[in-house]
Structure formats: C-alpha cells, structure tokens
Amino acid sequence: MLYELRQYTCTAGNREAFIKVMEEDIIPFQVSQGMVILASFAGEEDENTYVWMRRFKDEDERLKLYDAVYKSDHWNKVIAPKIGNMLDRTGIKVTRLTPTAKSPLQ
C-alpha cells in the first residue's frame, strides 16, 4: 500500500469554505473515480490548516487515478474553479508514506 498525507494551508478565512468543497465535491468525485480517501481533518490549533489522506494499492494505481481525476473535464471545468484562491499553494505539503511491517494499515 501507498499512502498520501496531504497538508494544505488555506488562505485566511477560507478553511470552512474549502472544507465544504472538499466534502461536497472533491472527495465524492475522487471516490467515484476509484480513489480511497481515508481521512479529512481541520487543524485544531491552526485555523488555516486542512489535512487529508488517500490510499493507493501501488504507484501504477496512483498514476492511473491521478489521470482519471486531474485530467478530467469535470475536475478542470467544475471543481478546480471552485477552489480559486482558497489555498496558499506554496503551503501544500504531500508526504508519501508506506506502512511499516507491523502497521495495522498493511
């Protein structure tokens, strides 16, 4: 398994609006394309932090699903415009993770 921990910094005052887009548009669309979304979090101590996790079987699946989502007309014409300036794109951090031998996420 391959996991992505995605950490975003929302622009001031936009986190709740971004969470709404995530929960109503982005996550359902990505799931409909085959992605597995494991978690979605709002930072407890930082009002601009949003974190989420995805799981992929392997790198081939990740690439296939990235294409299905991010190269789609729906993403580019419907979802991407909704995000607008809600994110500080310089603050996006994606950490790729693989579970250790005894991890329950194997």
BELLINBEL-V758351 format. One record per helix or strand of 2 or more residues. SS is the DSSP state (~ for helix, > for strand). FROM is the first residue (numbers start at 1). TO is the last residue. Records with the same first field share a line. If there is no record, write none. Layout:
SS=FROM-TO  FROM-TO
This chain:
>=2-10  36-42  49-56  93-97
~=15-32  59-70  73-83  89-91
